[in-house]
Amino acid sequence: MNTAKHLAFTICSNNYMGQAIALKNSLLKHNPDFRFYIILVDQLHPEADYSLCEPATVIPVAEVPGLDLQDLIARYYIIEFNTAVKASAFKYLIAQNPDAESIYYLDPDLYFYGALTETNTLLKQRSGVLTPHILNPIPRDGKQPDENTFLRFGIYNLGFLGLNPQHEATAQLLDWWEHRTLNHGYDRPNKGYFVDQLWMALAPIFYKDFAVLRTFNYNMAPWNLHERQIVSISEDSVLLNDGSDLVFYHFSKLAEDSDAISREYNRYDFNDFPLLRELYTGYRQELVRSQFDSFRKIPIAYPVRMPYEAKIVKRSLLARIFKKIGSILNKIGDKL
């Protein structure tokens, strides 16, 4: 296979493949010169229609070199597992495409409305490019998200990361990041860990020529609607309030309720953003075409752990149950 100039990939398990397919369709529509890969943190399922992924290449995570899958399965729950292999996937795809000028990681819940022209140009000179979650202060009013959200979970959103494979700092960055995520890629923000994302707050400090985008049109998302608004939607573009055309929107924490923007944040609703509702309606239609409901019913093949926080809650609940049982038994014993 001839090497491509621009690469992009996502990482998901089978239950997120519907979103990955929608991402692929939108990315290649606006960036037809890209080669796209899907790293599958799962096993190929006999009932899944992977023809919907074409022309993307689906690579089961077992084919990514240098990973001790049994160790990762033993220590990480599924989100930790997916994010822990990100740096390794970067290294593998760069090795497969040694002449590439840019490579991007994209979360499966991104959707493209424009081309990556600006970052492609930027990566000719810079080692990498990150997008902050927010560019302006959020009111302190008790609603979520607030600024402390990003102090806990990361200044930059790692649903998007662009790297220049030819820059001398890139290999150094990936070696460092890979070591951290494979060994310390936990979702434990109270202990200073948040998967792959929190580590990358250090990247612009540790590695030279890292760019930070300060424009509204990259990584518009439910967490930055206090500063970003849609002015108009046409067949060819989505115009934002800073005068830029939207490149991609991050449909993070997509709610089951079609009237809700996010299942996690309570700061915004569609009454404040009627044009945003159009974007969400269109995205949901794309998910139907991508067989989202069929894919998300596929169970994950790997026997991964439960999330750390859920484990703590379970232990606490069991402790209360045993304490209650002990109290009852003591009362019974006193009566005998």
C-alpha positions as CSV (number, residue, x, y, z in Angstrom):
1,M,0.0,0.0,0.0
2,N,1.3,3.5,-0.9
3,T,1.8,5.7,2.0
4,A,-0.6,8.6,2.5
5,K,0.3,12.3,3.2
6,H,-2.5,12.7,5.8
7,L,-3.6,10.1,8.3
8,A,-6.4,9.9,10.9
9,F,-7.6,7.2,13.2
10,T,-10.1,6.6,16.0
11,I,-10.2,4.0,18.7
12,C,-13.3,2.2,19.8
13,S,-14.9,-1.1,20.8
14,N,-17.7,-2.6,18.7
15,N,-20.4,-0.8,20.7
16,Y,-19.1,2.5,19.5
17,M,-18.5,1.5,15.9
18,G,-21.7,3.2,14.7
19,Q,-20.2,6.6,15.8
20,A,-16.8,5.7,14.3
21,I,-18.5,5.1,10.9
22,A,-20.4,8.4,11.1
23,L,-17.0,10.1,11.9
24,K,-15.4,8.3,9.0
25,N,-18.1,9.4,6.5
26,S,-17.9,13.1,7.6
27,L,-14.1,13.2,7.8
28,L,-13.6,11.8,4.3
29,K,-16.3,13.9,2.8
30,H,-14.4,17.1,3.7
31,N,-10.9,15.6,3.7
32,P,-10.9,13.1,0.7
33,D,-7.1,12.9,0.6
34,F,-7.0,11.4,4.1
35,R,-6.4,7.7,5.0
36,F,-8.5,6.6,7.9
37,Y,-8.1,3.8,10.4
38,I,-10.2,2.3,13.1
39,I,-8.3,0.7,16.0
40,L,-10.8,-1.9,17.4
41,V,-10.3,-2.5,21.1
42,D,-12.3,-5.6,20.8
43,Q,-12.5,-8.7,18.7
44,L,-14.1,-8.8,15.3
45,H,-17.7,-9.9,15.7
46,P,-19.4,-12.3,13.2
47,E,-22.7,-10.4,13.2
48,A,-21.1,-6.9,12.7
49,D,-21.3,-5.4,9.2
50,Y,-17.7,-4.0,8.9
51,S,-18.3,-3.2,5.2
52,L,-19.8,0.0,6.5
53,C,-16.3,1.0,7.6
54,E,-14.9,1.1,4.1
55,P,-12.7,2.6,2.8
56,A,-11.3,2.8,6.4
57,T,-9.0,0.0,7.6
58,V,-10.2,-1.8,10.8
59,I,-7.2,-3.0,12.9
60,P,-8.0,-5.2,16.0
61,V,-5.9,-4.0,18.9
62,A,-4.2,-7.4,19.1
63,E,-2.4,-6.5,15.9
64,V,-0.8,-3.3,17.4
65,P,2.7,-4.3,18.4
66,G,4.2,-3.9,21.8
67,L,1.0,-4.2,23.9
68,D,0.5,-6.7,26.7
69,L,-3.2,-7.1,26.3
70,Q,-3.6,-9.5,29.3
71,D,-2.0,-6.9,31.6
72,L,-4.1,-4.1,30.2
73,I,-7.3,-6.2,30.6
74,A,-6.4,-7.1,34.1
75,R,-5.8,-3.5,35.2
76,Y,-8.1,-1.2,33.2
77,Y,-11.8,-0.9,32.6
78,I,-12.9,-0.3,29.0
79,I,-12.5,3.5,28.7
80,E,-9.0,3.2,30.3
81,F,-8.2,0.4,27.9
82,N,-9.2,2.3,24.8
83,T,-7.3,5.4,25.8
84,A,-4.2,3.6,27.1
85,V,-3.3,2.3,23.6
86,K,-3.6,5.6,21.8
87,A,0.2,6.5,21.8
88,S,1.0,2.9,20.7
89,A,-1.5,3.3,17.8
90,F,0.1,6.5,16.8
91,K,3.5,4.8,16.7
92,Y,2.2,1.8,14.7
93,L,0.5,3.9,12.1
94,I,3.4,6.2,11.6
95,A,5.7,3.2,11.1
96,Q,3.2,2.0,8.4
97,N,3.2,5.4,6.7
98,P,6.8,6.7,7.0
99,D,6.3,9.6,4.6
100,A,3.1,11.0,6.2
101,E,3.1,14.7,7.0
102,S,0.3,14.7,9.6
103,I,-1.5,12.2,11.7
104,Y,-4.6,12.9,13.8
105,Y,-6.4,11.0,16.6
106,L,-10.1,11.6,16.6
107,D,-12.7,10.5,19.1
108,P,-15.4,8.4,17.5
109,D,-18.1,10.9,18.6
110,L,-16.6,13.8,16.5
111,Y,-18.4,14.8,13.3
112,F,-16.9,17.0,10.6
113,Y,-18.4,20.0,8.8
114,G,-15.1,21.3,7.2
115,A,-11.6,20.4,6.2
116,L,-8.5,20.2,8.5
117,T,-6.7,22.8,6.3
118,E,-5.5,25.0,9.1
119,T,-4.0,22.2,11.1
120,N,-2.4,20.5,8.1
121,T,-0.6,23.8,7.4
122,L,0.3,24.3,11.0
123,L,1.8,20.8,11.3
124,K,4.3,21.5,8.5
125,Q,6.2,23.6,11.0
126,R,5.0,22.4,14.5
127,S,5.4,19.1,16.3
128,G,1.8,18.8,17.4
129,V,-1.5,20.7,17.9
130,L,-3.9,20.5,20.9
131,T,-7.3,22.1,21.5
132,P,-8.2,23.5,24.9
133,H,-11.6,22.6,26.3
134,I,-12.4,26.3,26.8
135,L,-10.9,29.6,25.7
136,N,-12.8,32.0,28.0
137,P,-13.9,32.0,31.7
138,I,-17.1,30.2,32.7
139,P,-19.5,31.9,35.2
140,R,-19.3,30.7,38.8
141,D,-23.0,29.8,39.3
142,G,-23.0,26.3,40.5
143,K,-23.8,24.7,37.1
144,Q,-21.8,22.2,35.3
145,P,-19.3,22.2,33.6
146,D,-17.3,24.8,35.4
147,E,-13.6,25.7,35.3
148,N,-12.8,23.2,38.0
149,T,-14.0,20.4,35.7
150,F,-11.0,21.0,33.4
151,L,-8.6,21.5,36.3
152,R,-9.5,17.9,37.3
153,F,-9.8,16.3,33.9
154,G,-7.4,18.2,31.7
155,I,-6.9,21.6,30.1
156,Y,-6.8,20.1,26.6
157,N,-9.4,17.7,25.1
158,L,-7.7,14.6,23.8
159,G,-10.6,13.7,21.6
160,F,-8.5,15.5,19.0
161,L,-4.7,15.5,18.7
162,G,-2.6,16.3,15.6
163,L,1.0,15.3,15.3
164,N,3.8,15.9,12.7
165,P,5.4,12.5,12.2
166,Q,8.5,14.1,10.7
167,H,9.3,16.4,13.6
168,E,12.1,15.3,15.9
169,A,10.0,15.9,19.1
170,T,7.2,13.5,18.0
171,A,9.0,10.3,18.7
172,Q,10.1,11.6,22.1
173,L,6.5,12.7,23.0
174,L,5.1,9.3,22.0
175,D,7.6,7.3,24.0
176,W,6.9,9.4,27.1
177,W,3.1,9.4,26.6
178,E,3.0,5.6,25.8
179,H,4.9,4.8,29.0
180,R,2.5,6.9,31.1
181,T,-0.7,5.6,29.6
182,L,0.3,1.9,29.5
183,N,1.4,2.0,33.2
184,H,-0.6,4.9,34.7
185,G,-3.6,5.4,32.4
186,Y,-6.2,5.3,35.2
187,D,-9.5,7.2,35.5
188,R,-9.0,8.4,39.0
189,P,-9.1,12.2,38.9
190,N,-9.1,12.5,42.7
191,K,-5.6,10.8,42.7
192,G,-4.3,13.0,39.8
193,Y,-5.0,10.6,37.0
194,F,-7.4,10.9,34.1
195,V,-6.6,8.3,31.4
196,D,-4.4,9.7,28.5
197,Q,-5.8,13.3,28.7
198,L,-4.4,14.7,32.0
199,W,-0.8,13.7,31.1
200,M,-1.0,15.8,27.9
201,A,-1.3,19.0,30.0
202,L,2.5,18.7,30.2
203,A,3.2,18.2,26.5
204,P,3.6,21.8,25.4
205,I,6.0,22.3,28.3
206,F,8.1,19.2,27.7
207,Y,8.2,19.2,23.9
208,K,9.0,22.1,21.7
209,D,7.0,23.5,18.8
210,F,3.6,22.3,20.2
211,A,0.8,24.5,19.0
212,V,-2.4,25.3,21.0
213,L,-5.4,26.3,18.8
214,R,-7.3,29.3,20.0
215,T,-10.2,29.2,17.5
216,F,-13.8,28.3,18.0
217,N,-14.2,26.1,15.0
218,Y,-12.1,23.2,16.2
219,N,-13.7,21.0,18.9
220,M,-16.9,22.9,19.6
221,A,-18.6,20.8,22.2
222,P,-21.2,20.8,25.1
223,W,-18.6,22.1,27.5
224,N,-17.8,25.3,25.6
225,L,-21.2,26.6,24.6
226,H,-20.8,29.5,27.0
227,E,-18.5,31.0,24.3
228,R,-19.4,29.4,21.0
229,Q,-22.6,29.8,19.1
230,I,-23.9,28.9,15.7
231,V,-24.8,32.0,13.6
232,S,-26.1,30.2,10.5
233,I,-26.2,26.8,8.8
234,S,-26.0,26.4,5.1
235,E,-25.6,23.4,2.8
236,D,-21.8,24.0,2.7
237,S,-20.8,25.4,6.1
238,V,-21.7,26.2,9.7
239,L,-20.8,29.8,10.6
240,L,-19.8,30.5,14.2
241,N,-19.9,33.7,16.3
242,D,-16.2,34.3,15.9
243,G,-16.6,34.4,12.1
244,S,-15.1,31.0,11.5
245,D,-16.6,28.0,9.8
246,L,-17.1,25.0,12.0
247,V,-14.6,22.2,11.3
248,F,-15.9,19.6,13.7
249,Y,-18.3,19.3,16.6
250,H,-17.7,16.9,19.5
251,F,-21.0,15.1,20.3
252,S,-19.7,14.0,23.7
253,K,-22.0,12.4,26.3
254,L,-24.8,12.2,23.8
255,A,-28.1,12.0,25.7
256,E,-30.7,9.3,25.1
257,D,-33.3,12.1,25.4
258,S,-33.3,14.0,22.1
259,D,-34.3,17.2,23.9
260,A,-31.1,17.2,26.0
261,I,-27.7,18.4,24.8
262,S,-25.7,16.3,27.2
263,R,-26.4,13.6,29.7
264,E,-23.8,15.0,32.0
265,Y,-23.9,18.8,32.0
266,N,-26.8,21.0,33.2
267,R,-25.6,24.4,32.1
268,Y,-27.2,24.4,28.6
269,D,-30.3,23.3,26.8
270,F,-31.6,23.6,23.2
271,N,-33.9,26.5,24.2
272,D,-30.7,28.6,24.3
273,F,-29.3,27.2,21.1
274,P,-32.0,26.5,18.5
275,L,-29.5,26.1,15.6
276,L,-27.5,23.6,17.6
277,R,-30.6,21.4,17.7
278,E,-30.4,21.2,13.9
279,L,-26.8,19.9,14.2
280,Y,-27.9,17.2,16.8
281,T,-30.9,16.2,14.7
282,G,-28.7,15.7,11.7
283,Y,-26.1,13.8,13.7
284,R,-28.7,11.4,15.0
285,Q,-29.9,10.7,11.5
286,E,-26.3,9.9,10.5
287,L,-26.1,7.5,13.4
288,V,-29.1,5.7,12.1
289,R,-27.5,5.3,8.7
290,S,-24.3,4.0,10.5
291,Q,-26.3,1.3,12.3
292,F,-25.5,2.8,15.7
293,D,-28.2,0.8,17.5
294,S,-27.1,-2.5,16.1
295,F,-23.4,-2.0,16.9
296,R,-24.0,-0.8,20.5
297,K,-25.7,-4.0,21.4
298,I,-22.5,-6.0,20.7
299,P,-20.9,-7.0,24.0
300,I,-17.3,-6.3,24.5
301,A,-15.3,-9.5,24.0
302,Y,-12.6,-8.7,26.6
303,P,-13.3,-9.4,30.3
304,V,-12.3,-5.9,31.4
305,R,-12.6,-4.6,35.0
306,M,-15.4,-2.4,36.3
307,P,-14.6,1.3,36.7
308,Y,-12.7,2.2,39.8
309,E,-15.4,4.6,41.2
310,A,-18.1,1.9,40.6
311,K,-15.9,-0.6,42.5
312,I,-15.6,1.8,45.4
313,V,-19.4,2.3,45.5
314,K,-19.9,-1.5,45.4
315,R,-17.5,-2.0,48.2
316,S,-19.2,0.7,50.3
317,L,-22.6,-0.8,49.6
318,L,-21.4,-4.3,50.6
319,A,-19.8,-2.9,53.7
320,R,-23.1,-1.3,54.7
321,I,-25.0,-4.5,54.0
322,F,-22.7,-6.6,56.1
323,K,-22.8,-4.0,58.9
324,K,-26.6,-4.1,58.8
325,I,-26.6,-8.0,58.8
326,G,-24.1,-7.9,61.7
327,S,-26.3,-5.5,63.7
328,I,-29.3,-7.7,63.1
329,L,-27.4,-10.9,64.2
330,N,-26.2,-9.2,67.3
331,K,-29.8,-8.2,68.3
332,I,-30.9,-11.7,67.7
333,G,-28.1,-13.0,69.8
334,D,-29.0,-10.7,72.7
335,K,-32.5,-12.1,72.7
336,L,-31.3,-15.8,72.9
